[in-house]
């Protein structure tokens, strides 16, 4: 489904699709995401889902495309009790600061609401590599909070939550 038009209002600039994780472009971006998480996190502190984790029944993955290029990925993991988790958000480094992450986050939150979820949460790291994502999440309305699901708090990780319904 087209989500944003070019300045002339005609041709869609980005399209977002549910992704079955079979395309090489999506798999390359996922590998880049996992490598980045490991490079910027202490040992034992990476909770990003690998390919098999993203193929689990309660996980839906979307890719953002600009023509044939996969420029972003993100996922929603349903946790039960009307709660969901944002997973594997990544914009391709060649396409940063084009609004792709915000577009994808909005899509995930909209889908979570449509599924009747009341809360959307996420776990992320600390430090300079995580600051752009944190700024986006806070701007979107996520608030810092307690650990959720099976996560254990540490000096490195942090937890954010967005209430989707009152």
C-alpha positions in Angstrom: 0.0 0.0 0.0 1.5 3.4 -0.9 2.0 5.6 2.1 3.6 8.8 1.0 3.6 10.7 -2.3 6.5 12.6 -3.9 6.4 16.4 -3.8 4.4 16.4 -7.1 1.7 14.3 -5.4 1.7 11.6 -8.1 4.0 8.6 -7.7 4.3 6.9 -4.3 7.7 7.4 -2.8 7.5 4.6 -0.2 5.4 1.5 0.0 5.1 -0.7 3.0 4.4 -4.5 2.7 4.0 -7.4 5.0 7.3 -9.2 4.4 7.7 -13.0 4.3 11.5 -12.6 4.8 12.4 -14.6 1.7 13.9 -11.7 -0.4 17.6 -11.3 -0.3 17.3 -7.5 0.1 15.2 -8.0 3.3 17.6 -10.6 4.6 20.6 -8.4 4.0 19.0 -5.5 5.9 18.2 -7.9 8.7 21.8 -9.1 8.8 23.0 -5.5 8.9 20.6 -4.8 11.8 21.9 -7.8 13.8 25.5 -6.9 13.1 24.9 -3.3 14.3 23.2 -4.5 17.5 26.1 -6.8 18.3 28.7 -4.1 17.4 27.1 -1.5 19.7 26.0 -3.7 22.6 27.8 -5.5 25.4 28.0 -9.3 25.2 24.7 -10.9 26.3 22.7 -7.7 25.8 21.4 -8.2 22.3 17.7 -9.2 22.1 17.1 -8.5 18.4 15.3 -11.3 16.7 17.2 -13.3 14.1 15.5 -14.7 11.0 13.9 -17.7 12.8 12.7 -15.4 15.6 11.0 -13.1 13.1 9.3 -16.1 11.5 7.6 -17.0 14.8 3.7 -17.2 14.6 3.1 -14.1 16.8 5.5 -11.9 14.8 4.6 -9.8 11.8 7.4 -8.1 9.8 7.0 -5.2 7.3 9.4 -3.8 4.9 9.4 -0.3 3.4 10.3 -0.1 -0.2 11.4 2.7 -2.4 10.9 1.1 -5.8 12.7 -2.2 -5.7 14.9 -1.1 -2.8 14.2 -2.4 0.7 14.9 0.8 2.8 13.5 -0.2 6.1 12.2 -3.1 8.2 10.2 -3.4 11.4 8.1 -6.0 13.3 5.3 -6.3 15.8 5.5 -9.2 18.2 2.2 -9.9 20.0 2.9 -10.7 23.7 -0.6 -11.5 24.9 -2.7 -9.6 27.4 -3.4 -6.9 24.7 0.3 -6.0 24.6 2.7 -5.9 21.7 6.4 -5.2 21.2 8.2 -3.3 18.5 11.1 -5.5 17.1 13.8 -5.2 14.5 13.3 -1.6 13.5 16.1 -0.6 11.0 16.5 1.9 8.2 19.1 1.1 5.6 22.1 3.4 6.2 21.8 4.8 2.6 18.3 6.1 3.4 18.5 7.7 6.8 16.7 10.9 7.6 14.0 10.4 5.0 11.2 9.6 7.5 11.3 5.9 6.9 11.5 4.9 10.6 8.7 7.3 11.6 6.5 5.9 8.8 7.2 2.3 9.8 6.7 3.1 13.5 3.4 4.7 12.7 2.3 1.7 10.7 3.2 -0.7 13.5 1.3 1.4 16.0 -1.7 1.6 13.7 -1.7 -2.1 13.1 -1.3 -2.8 16.9 -4.4 -0.6 17.5 -6.3 -2.4 14.7 -5.5 -5.7 16.4 -7.0 -4.4 19.7 -3.7 -4.1 21.5 -3.7 -1.6 24.4 0.1 -1.2 24.9 3.1 -1.2 22.7 6.5 -1.7 24.3 10.1 -2.0 23.2 13.6 -2.8 24.6 16.6 -0.9 23.3 20.1 -0.2 24.3 22.0 2.9 25.5 24.7 5.0 24.0 25.3 7.1 20.8 24.3 4.3 18.4 20.8 4.2 20.0 20.2 7.9 20.4 18.4 8.5 17.0 16.0 5.7 17.6 15.3 6.8 21.2 14.6 10.3 20.0 12.1 8.9 17.5 10.4 6.8 20.1 10.1 9.6 22.6 8.9 12.0 19.9 6.2 9.5 19.0 5.0 9.4 22.6 6.7 6.4 24.1 7.6 6.8 27.8 10.5 5.3 29.8 9.3 2.5 32.0 9.8 -0.9 33.6 11.1 -4.1 32.1 8.4 -6.2 30.5 7.9 -9.8 29.2 11.0 -11.8 30.1 13.5 -8.9 30.0 15.8 -8.2 32.9 16.9 -4.6 33.5 20.6 -3.8 33.2 22.8 -0.7 33.0 22.7 -1.0 29.2 19.1 -1.7 28.2 16.1 0.5 28.6 12.3 0.0 28.2 9.8 2.2 26.6 6.0 2.0 26.5 3.2 3.6 24.5 -0.4 3.3 25.7 -2.6 2.8 22.7 -6.0 3.0 24.4 -7.3 4.4 27.6 
